[in-house]
């Protein structure tokens, strides 16, 4: 769908209707619809800054001590770096459609622009002080070879051992399986040095209580259901415990605890592979004026690959097309935006950002 005026944008939004219940609408615009990729600047292939993301952050802090405080969270540091043009794992969004249609038309008149509309589930929208935000922000300080697949064989062994412990103990009371002891002995023989996780007796006791409460004569299906549920719980708990004890995740936890000293060692590996929307603190004039927020990208198993953005968040018109702003219409839309108070001067309150517009006004 072509957007040639502010009215066209209003019509497009009316055509989409309100977001589904439990979703919130955000916008992003860019001036080159042909070449732009929806990815954070740290992952853009032309420079491959992700190889040195941790060094870029530390160098910026070391060389600009007056700009950063020990009280800043890592997420707030990333926001500040984004503000000054450093590559980060953040991608700017806004709740104001007029703001990002401005970014679609303000330059690059050789190409068509595009405005991207996101309807993001509220469960994937976090505030700046969320634990998930702290976890994903801390990825920026890990080395480029960081991976969630670290020691995956060891992790599987530990999970299997916990399950075999459960099976063996239940076998003694309920005779649900006959090969548990052999399985347990085989695992211990191969992975004895790795089996250092505390076993959670509560799950055994939980199972036994539920079975004792059931009528074993007529409730075999219930026994099996409870049994399978406990196995799933053991697998999940064991994997999370093992995952958080690996060396790489321990380093990640160390960085998280600089922001949150009481943070518990309960990172789920799936959380590291998310993309979330973050509402920042309104402590920055540019964020306030642009009604800004951010997409924060995790990783896709290895740090050298960004997490995969959910394409279901991105809205298209009724024909399944993008919202394109033809290059011939950019100047007209810029003029219309000024009548709504949207311009370089209003969106970028810093003195150096306003110079061009003020000088253009008095040029003879």
LOZA-579955 format. One record per atom (N, C-alpha, C): residue in one letter; x, y, z. Coordinates in steps of 0.001 Angstrom, whole numbers, padded with zeros to 6 digits, always signed. Example, Ala and Ser with C-alpha at 12.3 -4.5 7.8 and 13.67 -1.06 7.14 Angstrom:
<gutors>
A+013190-005690+007800A+012300-004500+007800A+013200-003300+007800S+012850-002250+007080S+013670-001060+007140S+012900+000030+007870
</gutors>
This chain:
<gutors>
X+000844-001195+000000X+000000+000000+000000X+000875+001239+000000X+000534+002185-000860X+001295+003430-000925X+000755+004450+000072X+001686+005129+000750X+001355+006222+001653X+001908+007498+001032X+001023+008337+000496X+001454+009566-000169X+001159+010817+000645X+000477+010634+001780X+000120+011779+002613X-000207+011283+004023X-000356+012233+004944X-000760+011867+006298X-002146+011237+006281X-003012+011738+005400X-004354+011160+005294X-004285+009690+004896X-003375+009349+003970X-003219+007944+003571X-002804+007085+004762X-001941+007638+005608X-001515+006900+006799X-002699+006668+007730X-003504+007704+007922X-004688+007576+008786X-005639+006522+008223X-005842+006547+006900X-006720+005558+006258X-006163+004141+006436X-004834+004006+006328X-004209+002689+006473X-004424+002152+007881X-004285+003028+008869X-004470+002597+010256X-005927+002262+010534X-006829+003015+009956X-008252+002691+010109X-008572+001353+009464X-007912+001068+008343X-008116-000217+007670X-007619-001390+008496X-006544-001178+009231X-006025-002234+010097X-006920-002467+011306X-007560-001397+011771X-008345-001498+012991X-007464-001498+014226X-008083-001628+015363X-007339-001643+016618X-006568-002956+016765X-005469-002943+017528X-004751-004207+017780X-005655-005211+018492X-005350-006486+018309X-006089-007524+019031X-005938-007306+020534X-006908-007790+021278X-006828-007690+022732X-005546-008361+023227X-004869-007700+024150X-003619-008244+024668X-002405-007879+023846X-002564-006970+022877X-001459-006511+022041X-001366-004986+022103X-000168-004460+021835X+000057-003013+021792X+000744-002666+020479X+000381-001536+019905X+000891-001152+018578X+002095-000229+018690X+003100-000508+017850X+004308+000300+017760X+004645+000532+016286X+005555+001485+016044X+005896+001849+014674X+007407+002019+014514X+007862+001760+013293X+009241+002055+012922X+009248+002451+011452X+010096+003424+011108X+010173+003858+009724X+011612+003936+009259X+011818+003758+007954X+013160+003943+007388X+013012+004445+005962X+014067+005064+005476X+013959+005816+004228X+014335+005032+002983X+014784+003786+003142X+015176+002987+001989X+014520+001613+002075X+013341+001492+001489X+012569+000250+001578X+013241-000894+000837X+014074-000578-000134X+014677-001627-000957X+015805-002350-000230X+016621-001628+000502X+017833-002223+001070X+017786-002433+002583X+016853-001813+003277X+016860-001871+004737X+016505-003265+005249X+017225-003718+006287X+016917-004965+006982X+016505-004643+008408X+015519-005348+008893X+014988-005109+010230X+015879-005827+011249X+017003-005198+011567X+017963-005795+012482X+018705-004698+013234X+019162-004987+014456X+019894-003980+015219X+021250-003698+014587X+021772-002505+014830X+022991-002066+014154X+024203-002917+014482X+024231-003558+015647X+025394-004373+016020X+025531-005579+015095X+024427-005980+014433X+024452-007167+013576X+024494-006857+012085X+024651-005612+011721X+024681-005294+010293X+025990-005767+009674X+025855-006493+008580X+026972-007230+008001X+028102-006344+007479X+027810-005076+007159X+028851-004245+006566X+030032-004024+007509X+029788-004051+008844X+030875-003827+009801X+031116-004986+010768X+030127-005862+010956X+030253-007005+011866X+030743-006585+013253X+030113-005569+013810X+030520-005070+015121X+030274-006080+016235X+029427-007090+015963X+029118-008046+017021X+030361-008812+017484X+031417-008850+016658X+032650-009505+017079X+033305-008778+018256X+033041-007498+018363X+033686-006700+019415X+032678-005897+020226X+031456-006390+020336X+030409-005662+021054X+030842-005331+022475X+031428-006297+023185X+031845-006070+024567X+032932-005010+024667X+033877-005027+023723X+034963-004037+023734X+034473-002635+023396X+033500-002544+022473X+032938-001238+022106X+032301-000584+023329X+031535-001360+024088X+030865-000823+025284X+031884-000366+026306X+032868-001211+026579X+033855-000869+027610X+034703+000333+027189X+035072+000392+025906X+035855+001544+025434X+035058+002839+025537X+033766+002757+025209X+032917+003956+025281X+032831+004459+026716X+032701+003546+027682X+032597+003938+029092X+033926+004498+029592X+035025+003832+029232X+036353+004272+029685X+036693+005654+029147X+036344+005916+027893X+036723+007175+027257X+035738+008315+027503X+034587+008003+028102X+033591+009044+028383X+033044+008883+029799X+033907+008941+030803X+033455+008655+032176X+032382+009598+032683X+032361+010826+032177X+031350+011776+032660X+029957+011454+032133X+029876+010656+031076X+028583+010311+030478X+027929+009103+031147X+028735+008321+031873X+028219+007080+032437X+028433+007055+033943X+027522+006397+034626X+027582+006302+036076X+027576+004841+036494X+028202+004538+037620X+028166+003180+038157X+026738+002756+038502X+025850+003744+038658X+024457+003446+038986X+023628+003104+037745X+024181+003351+036564X+023466+003015+035331X+023329+001503+035201X+022140+001035+034860X+022006-000372+034496X+022620-000567+033114X+022903-001808+032773X+023479-002075+031458X+022502-001701+030354X+021218-001921+030581X+020239-001515+029568X+020274+000000+029357X+020326+000778+030435X+020398+002232+030297X+021675+002657+029591X+022752+001928+029803X+023996+002200+029083X+023814+001961+027589X+023135+000868+027236X+022870+000587+025820X+022002+001676+025192X+021014+002153+025945X+020155+003231+025435X+020983+004482+025165X+021890+004805+026071X+022730+005991+025893X+023657+005824+024691X+024214+004639+024541X+025079+004379+023387X+024290+004473+022078X+023084+003966+022080X+022210+004074+020906X+021946+005538+020580X+021730+006332+021602X+021460+007763+021470X+022609+008473+020747X+023840+008046+021031X+025006+008701+020444X+025523+008017+019181X+024762+007078+018661X+025109+006488+017373X+025997+005265+017416X+026233+004698+018599X+027001+003461+018683X+026134+002292+018216X+026744+001258+017637X+025967+000056+017295X+025598-000710+018561X+024347-001090+018685X+023878-001842+019851X+022910-002930+019392X+022435-003721+020347X+021426-004744+020037X+020010-004201+020235X+019880-002878+020217X+018580-002232+020317X+018117-001759+018943X+016810-001728+018767X+016199-001173+017558X+015079-000243+018020X+015131+001010+017566X+014175+002016+018028X+012768+001749+017502X+011785+001940+018366X+010373+001942+018003X+009730+003181+018606X+008493+003439+018237X+007721+004509+018866X+006255+004100+018925X+005534+004737+019820X+004085+004522+019872X+003349+005556+019021X+004085+006485+018411X+003499+007584+017635X+003806+007388+016153X+002780+007112+015353X+002975+006844+013930X+003583+008032+013198X+003253+009261+013619X+003786+010441+012933X+005293+010567+013108X+005787+010111+014254X+007230+010187+014496X+007980+009330+013489X+007504+008111+013295X+008283+007249+012419X+007949+007388+010952X+006870+008043+010601X+006731+008397+009187X+007740+009507+008865X+008064+010319+009881X+009119+011330+009688X+010449+010650+009336X+010795+009590+010052X+012059+008913+009760X+012041+008220+008401X+010854+007983+007862X+010750+007365+006545X+010963+008363+005414X+010809+009651+005708X+010815+010645+004627X+011890+011718+004792X+012626+011735+005884X+013495+012881+006157X+014738+012941+005269X+015143+011823+004656X+016315+011865+003770X+016238+010745+002748X+017314+010589+001989X+017431+009517+001003X+016319+009570-000040X+016195+010703-000711X+015120+010888-001681X+015260+010016-002924X+016359+009276-003046X+016546+008402-004203X+015725+007120-004084X+015247+006832-002867X+014573+005548-002638X+013215+005753-001980X+012340+004782-002188X+011068+004764-001467X+011332+004470+000011X+010493+005052+000866X+010573+004761+002286X+009559+003703+002677X+009575+003329+003948X+008637+002319+004450X+008333+002604+005909X+007086+002393+006301X+006723+002429+007710X+006273+001035+008107X+006841+000540+009215X+006561-000814+009683X+005698-000712+010933X+004621-001476+010946X+003660-001446+012052X+003739-002781+012793X+003962-002692+014095X+004067-003882+014939X+002886-003947+015905X+002259-005086+016003X+001323-005376+017092X+001974-006450+017955X+002489-006041+019106X+003310-006921+019940X+002492-007404+021133X+002505-008724+021401X+001787-009236+022580X+002314-008588+023857X+001417-008244+024740X+001821-007564+025978X+002789-008397+026813X+002710-009705+026690X+003628-010562+027454X+005071-010412+026982X+005264-009885+025778X+006605-009664+025237X+007044-008204+025364X+006292-007434+026122X+006637-006034+026387X+007053-005922+027847X+008268-005456+028095X+008818-005397+029448X+009212-003962+029799X+009241-003684+031081X+009777-002408+031544X+011292-002503+031698X+011941-001365+031758X+013398-001263+031781X+014049-002065+032909X+013331-002287+034023X+013918-002970+035172X+013521-004443+035256X+012995-004985+034170X+012598-006394+034138X+013824-007303+034198X+013664-008485+034803X+014749-009466+034827X+015141-009889+033410X+014158-010074+032547X+014452-010486+031174X+015286-009434+030461X+015000-008168+030707X+015785-007081+030115X+017229-007147+030612X+017422-007405+031894X+018774-007525+032449X+019534-008679+031813X+018842-009815+031618X+019481-010989+031035X+019919-010713+029601X+019021-010175+028778X+019351-009931+027377X+020382-008817+027219X+020320-007806+028078X+021314-006729+028017X+022705-007261+028334X+022790-008197+029295X+024092-008739+029707X+024771-009525+028592X+024004-009996+027604X+024617-010687+026474X+025622-009793+025747X+025412-008479+025811X+026283-007552+025093X+027715-007570+025614X+027927-008033+026845X+029272-008069+027424X+029949-009429+027271X+029278-010370+026654X+029906-011667+026412X+030730-011636+025123X+031739-012497+025028X+032588-012575+023849X+031806-013108+022651X+032354-012890+021465X+031611-013213+020243X+031352-014708+020096X+032131-015564+020783X+031940-017012+020667X+031019-017583+021741X+030338-016721+022479X+029380-017171+023490X+028280-017996+022824X+027844-019063+023509X+026836-019953+022937X+025964-020546+024039X+024694-020757+023727X+023805-021446+024675X+023939-022948+024572X+024736-023432+023607X+024947-024866+023459X+026130-025367+024285X+026698-024519+025130X+027867-024878+025913X+027622-026138+026735X+028548-027083+026639X+028509-028316+027440X+027164-029037+027318X+026638-029080+026110X+025294-029631+025941X+025250-031119+026294X+026339-031867+026030X+026355-033301+026357X+026298-033491+027864X+027087-032682+028573X+027082-032760+030031X+025701-032432+030586X+025076-031402+030018X+023745-031021+030488X+022762-032173+030312X+022795-032808+029166X+021878-033915+028920X+022146-035062+029887X+023408-035290+030182X+023751-036360+031116X+023177-036083+032493X+023295-034839+032935X+022784-034486+034255X+021272-034618+034321X+020613-034179+033267X+019153-034305+033223X+018749-035773+033272X+019444-036588+032473X+019129-038009+032426X+019357-038671+033778X+020414-038260+034452X+020694-038833+035761X+019594-038479+036761X+019143-037243+036751X+018070-036848+037660X+016814-037674+037383X+016523-037889+036100X+015349-038687+035760X+015520-040136+036221X+016739-040663+036059X+016960-042049+036475X+016872-042189+037992X+017345-041170+038724X+017191-041197+040183X+015712-041280+040562X+014930-040478+039881X+013492-040477+040139X+012892-041850+039835X+013227-042385+038657X+012684-043677+038255X+013084-044776+039233X+014333-044749+039655X+014822-045778+040578X+014078-045726+041911X+013924-044517+042455X+013260-044380+043753X+011776-044748+043660X+011136-044359+042560X+009728-044709+042389X+009577-046216+042178X+010528-046796+041465X+010486-048237+041214X+010448-049030+042518X+011160-048575+043507X+011211-049275+044796X+009840-049326+045462X+009032-048295+045208X+007724-048215+045867X+006570-048701+044984X+006666-048450+043687X+005502-048683+042824X+005773-049627+041651X+007037-050038+041479X+007391-051003+040438X+006909-050559+039054X+007143-049278+038728X+006683-048754+037434X+007660-049055+036304X+008898-049416+036641X+009871-049738+035595X+010891-050711+036153X+011505-051494+035285X+012409-052549+035737X+013879-052287+035427X+014143-051346+034537X+015525-051148+034119X+016135-049873+034681X+015490-049262+035689X+015967-047983+036217X+017343-048098+036854X+017557-049185+037597X+018828-049328+038296X+019975-049456+037300X+019771-050261+036248X+020811-050401+035227X+021095-049075+034551X+020035-048331+034261X+020195-047019+033628X+020991-046085+034524X+020635-046059+035795X+021315-045182+036743X+022804-045531+036846X+023108-046817+036943X+024500-047251+037062X+025306-046916+035813X+024673-047070+034641X+025369-046775+033390X+025706-045288+033272X+024755-044449+033649X+024994-043004+033598X+026101-042608+034562X+026037-043147+035770X+027041-042789+036763X+028434-043241+036342X+028528-044362+035644X+029820-044867+035208X+030474-043923+034202X+029683-043342+033301X+030224-042490+032248X+030356-041024+032654X+029523-040578+033589X+029470-039147+033883X+029598-038850+035373X+030242-039761+036094X+030286-039632+037550X+030845-038289+037990X+031915-037811+037337X+032551-036559+037753X+031668-035347+037495X+030665-035498+036635X+029813-034359+036286X+028554-034278+037134X+028261-035312+037888X+026966-035375+038579X+027055-034671+039928X+027059-033361+039882X+027265-032580+041097X+026072-031708+041461X+024928-031978+040847X+023745-031161+041141X+022994-031716+042348X+022513-030836+043200X+021676-031314+044308X+020367-031869+043769X+019943-033009+044266X+018696-033603+043790X+017527-033091+044608X+016458-032759+043948X+015296-032181+044610X+014351-033282+045085X+014446-033616+046357X+013593-034669+046919X+012119-034281+046899X+011837-033000+046801X+010442-032565+046850X+009621-033167+045721X+010255-033376+044557X+009506-033929+043426X+009126-035388+043677X+010028-036120+044309X+009706-037502+044678X+008528-037511+045656X+008642-036683+046678X+007587-036629+047699X+006272-036163+047100X+006340-035230+046170X+005133-034724+045522X+004429-035845+044763X+005219-036626+044029X+004644-037742+043282X+003988-038745+044227X+004711-039113+045284X+004196-040120+046204X+002907-039664+046882X+002849-038374+047240X+001615-037862+047857X+000447-037953+046893X+000686-037581+045621X-000402-037597+044646X-000889-039017+044379X+000046-039972+044344X-000346-041361+044102X-001107-041927+045298X-000634-041605+046490X-001310-042083+047692X-002722-041526+047805X-002937-040330+047258X-004269-039726+047282X-005195-040335+046243X-004613-041064+045278X-005421-041643+044200X-005847-043060+044565X-006893-043554+043903X-007351-044931+044079X-006602-045793+043072X-005555-046486+043514X-004702-047222+042591X-005441-048368+041899X-006524-048820+042492X-007251-049916+041869X-007995-049497+040617X-008406-048259+040550X-009233-047825+039416X-008654-046623+038680X-007463-046167+039088X-006945-044912+038523X-005564-045080+037907X-005379-046170+037129X-004070-046380+036499X-003706-045233+035553X-004706-044702+034843X-004436-043584+033935X-003967-042359+034706X-004571-042155+035875X-004171-041021+036709X-002732-041192+037187X-002394-042409+037606X-001023-042688+038058X-000031-042369+036937X-000328-042825+035723X+000567-042587+034590X+000680-041101+034274X-000440-040391+034349X-000419-038950+034070X+000447-038204+035079X+000257-038509+036366X+001058-037866+037408X+002532-038205+037215X+002788-039468+036913X+004155-039958+036696X+004840-039179+035566X+004166-039027+034436X+004742-038316+033293X+004941-036825+033605X+004005-036237+034337X+004144-034824+034709X+005369-034602+035586X+005616-035552+036532X+006786-035400+037390X+008075-035544+036580X+008093-036431+035603X+009279-036578+034753X+009568-035280+033992X+008518-034636+033490X+008705-033368+032772X+009248-032295+033698X+008725-032248+034918X+009212-031270+035884X+010690-031492+036188X+011052-032761+036386X+012443-033083+036704X+013357-032682+035542X+012932-032969+034329X+013757-032628+033167X+013965-031123+033079X+012893-030357+033264X+012990-028902+033168X+013861-028321+034280X+013604-028741+035522X+014366-028209+036649X+015835-028598+036544X+016096-029851+036183X+017471-030334+036102X+018246-029586+035024X+017594-029357+033879X+018289-028674+032786X+018605-027231+033172X+017653-026552+033778X+017888-025155+034174X+019021-025064+035183X+019033-025988+036161X+020105-025985+037147X+021455-026239+036485X+021496-027231+035612X+022752-027564+034946X+023219-026426+034042X+022283-025850+033307X+022603-024755+032390X+023216-023573+033142X+022654-023244+034292X+023150-022094+035051X+024481-022367+035744X+024904-023622+035804X+026194-023954+036396X+027325-024053+035381X+027025-023866+034089X+028091-023910+033084X+028941-022647+033188X+030226-022714+032818X+031124-021553+032962X+030638-020298+032241X+030145-020444+031007X+029726-019259+030252X+028513-018587+030878X+027566-019380+031352X+026370-018798+031974X+026729-018199+033329X+027690-018789+034017X+028150-018203+035279X+028716-016802+035055X+029433-016612+033965X+029968-015281+033629X+028828-014313+033304X+027838-014809+032590X+026680-013974+032274X+025962-013557+033551X+025794-014490+034466X+025147-014182+035749X+025936-013142+036532X+027251-013202+036440X+028098-012208+037125X+027786-010799+036618X+027631-010647+035295X+027308-009334+034727X+025898-008890+035108X+024959-009825+035155X+023585-009487+035539X+023541-008983+036976X+024311-009627+037838X+024278-009277+039261X+024922-007928+039555X+025653-007371+038601X+026130-005996+038776X+024949-005035+038794X+023917-005356+038011X+022668-004578+038015X+021753-005018+039147X+021685-006339+039356X+020737-006906+040321X+021472-007913+041203X+022041-007459+042316X+022839-008341+043180X+022098-009584+043662X+020785-009506+043791X+020025-010646+044321X+019479-011560+043222X+019901-011346+041975X+019378-012152+040866X+019701-013628+041094X+018701-014496+040953X+018867-015930+041194X+019388-016633+039942X+020048-017759+040149X+020615-018537+039036X+019534-019394+038390X+018599-018744+037729X+017469-019457+037129X+017214-018998+035704X+018275-018795+034924X+018108-018396+033530X+017650-019600+032721X+016565-019430+032006X+016113-020445+031062X+016790-020157+029724X+017407-021167+029108X+018150-020919+027866X+017260-020334+026775X+015965-020628+026815X+015057-020069+025807X+014934-018550+025921X+015118-018016+027144X+015012-016569+027335X+016109-015816+026592X+017254-016462+026396X+018364-015801+025710X+018123-015682+024207X+017121-016390+023717X+016850-016399+022283X+015605-015587+021926X+015241-014667+022808X+014045-013863+022596X+014361-012502+021970X+013329-011922+021377X+013303-010495+021062X+012139-009922+021853X+012403-008890+022634X+011338-008295+023440X+011278-006793+023171X+010144-006207+023484X+009973-004757+023417X+010159-004196+024824X+010973-003142+024943X+011292-002589+026260X+010847-001134+026351X+010110-000832+027414X+009745+000547+027716X+010824+001148+028616X+011561+002153+028128X+012670+002699+028909X+012207+003738+029921X+013128+004137+030792X+012869+005279+031659X+012765+006540+030804X+011867+007418+031168X+011720+008675+030432X+012663+009722+031034X+013955+009436+030931X+014971+010329+031491X+015852+010946+030414X+015326+010964+029203X+016072+011436+028048X+015106+012242+027177X+015458+013481+026892X+014543+014355+026138X+014197+013789+024768X+015150+013124+024144X+014861+012566+022814X+013827+011444+022928X+013973+010575+023918X+013000+009494+024104X+011618+010061+024395X+011566+011107+025221X+010280+011720+025565X+009609+012289+024323X+010364+013043+023541X+009755+013698+022373X+009388+012707+021282X+010171+011654+021146X+009893+010672+020099X+008961+009562+020592X+008549+009646+021872X+007715+008592+022469X+008327+007221+022173X+009626+007147+022492X+010418+006010+022076X+010394+004819+023013X+010635+003653+022441X+010893+002415+023157X+011783+001583+022236X+012098+000358+022624X+013112-000388+021884X+012744-001861+021749X+013168-002447+020633X+013265-003889+020544X+014656-004262+021028X+014736-005235+021930X+016002-005721+022463X+016185-007156+021975X+017279-007385+021245X+017512-008672+020594X+018428-009563+021423X+017995-010817+021622X+018865-011836+022165X+019675-012467+021052X+020030-013735+021224X+020858-014430+020239X+020139-015680+019748X+020589-016176+018607X+020060-017423+018065X+021078-018535+018326X+021129-019001+019568X+022008-020060+020052X+023476-019630+020151X+023998-018913+019165X+025352-018382+019245X+025291-016865+019122X+026255-016186+019749X+026181-014735+019802X+026350-014084+018433X+026995-014777+017518X+027227-014212+016194X+025949-014165+015351X+024854-014732+015862X+023567-014696+015153X+022522-014073+016061X+021794-013112+015543X+020759-012438+016333X+019551-013335+016500X+018800-013105+017569X+017537-013817+017782X+016574-013512+016641X+015666-014428+016408X+014741-014308+015273X+013510-013514+015692X+013256-012433+014977X+012089-011595+015239X+010829-012315+014769X+009790-012261+015577X+008527-012909+015226X+007811-012104+014140X+007767-012652+012938X+007152-011939+011813X+005652-011750+011990X+005039-012510+012885X+003609-012337+013139X+003311-010998+013814X+004328-010371+014373X+004133-009059+014977X+003935-007974+013925X+004410-008199+012709X+004425-007160+011677X+003119-007191+010887X+002467-006048+010831X+001176-005952+010147X+001358-005561+008680X+000510-006105+007839X+000462-005753+006420X-000934-005223+006098X-001089-004636+004910X-002420-004163+004544X-003307-005350+004178X-004525-005069+003771X-005488-006147+003504X-005065-007059+002360X-004138-006591+001520X-003632-007400+000419X-002304-008076+000755X-001888-007944+002009X-000631-008552+002418X+000594-007780+001990X+000426-006487+001688X+001544-005673+001200X+002118-004785+002299X+003342-004320+002082X+003994-003402+003006X+003421-001999+002842X+003743-001118+003793X+003306+000274+003726X+004477+001105+003195X+004420+001410+001915X+005526+002052+001203X+005232+003532+000978X+006254+004355+001165X+006157+005794+000909X+006978+006113-000343X+006332+006398-001484X+007081+006683-002714X+008018+007882-002527X+009163+007822-003150X+010158+008883-002980X+009612+010245-003416X+008713+010246-004405X+008149+011502-004892X+007257+012186-003854X+006809+011421-002853X+005880+011981-001859X+006576+012409-000572X+007867+012177-000469X+008569+012454+000793X+008528+013934+001163X+008799+014813+000207X+008847+016245+000516X+007481+016754+000960X+006433+016268+000301X+005080+016689+000666X+004737+016253+002089X+005092+015006+002440X+004791+014509+003776X+005589+015266+004826X+006843+015613+004519X+007642+016412+005454X+006954+017733+005765X+006416+018373+004742X+005707+019645+004939X+004459+019448+005787X+003714+018366+005533X+002527+018078+006327X+002876+017833+007788X+003971+017138+008016X+004373+016820+009384X+004664+018073+010204X+005190+019099+009559X+005491+020340+010284X+004229+020967+010861X+003110+020779+010181X+001857+021325+010707X+001402+020578+011959X+001928+019348+012145X+001638+018561+013354X+002741+018712+014402X+003689+019597+014145X+004773+019809+015098X+005827+018728+015080X+005954+018032+013957X+006949+016965+013828X+008036+017424+012869X+009250+017605+013390X+010371+018052+012561X+011679+017680+013256X+012785+017956+012578X+014106+017722+013170X+014235+018454+014503X+013756+019669+014550X+013902+020506+015741X+013123+019960+016931X+011948+019412+016685X+011126+018938+017806X+011492+017524+018251X+011976+016695+017319X+012287+015310+017662X+013700+015119+018181X+014588+016068+017832X+015977+015988+018288X+016295+017263+019051X+016051+017275+020370X+016142+018515+021145X+017569+018996+021400X+018580+018166+021072X+019954+018585+021310X+020321+019745+020395X+021155+020642+020890X+021516+021861+020170X+022116+021568+018805X+023047+020588+018759X+023712+020308+017481X+022751+019739+016456X+021693+019048+016922X+020717+018468+015999X+019788+019526+015408X+019610+020626+016121X+018680+021661+015663X+019335+022674+014726X+020663+022677+014677X+021372+023717+013932X+020953+023776+012469X+020856+022618+011823X+020551+022596+010396X+019206+023247+010098X+018171+022898+010882X+016835+023445+010626X+016767+024938+010920X+017413+025369+011996X+017382+026804+012346X+018115+027619+011293X+019286+027148+010850X+020048+027878+009833X+019332+027910+008489X+018645+026804+008163X+017887+026763+006905X+016796+027823+006890X+016241+028082+008059X+015172+029080+008177X+015651+030466+007811X+016929+030788+008111X+017436+032161+007894X+018375+032269+006699X+018489+031186+005926X+019370+031232+004764X+018775+032133+003686X+019611+032944+003048X+019149+033871+002016X+019607+033418+000642
</gutors>
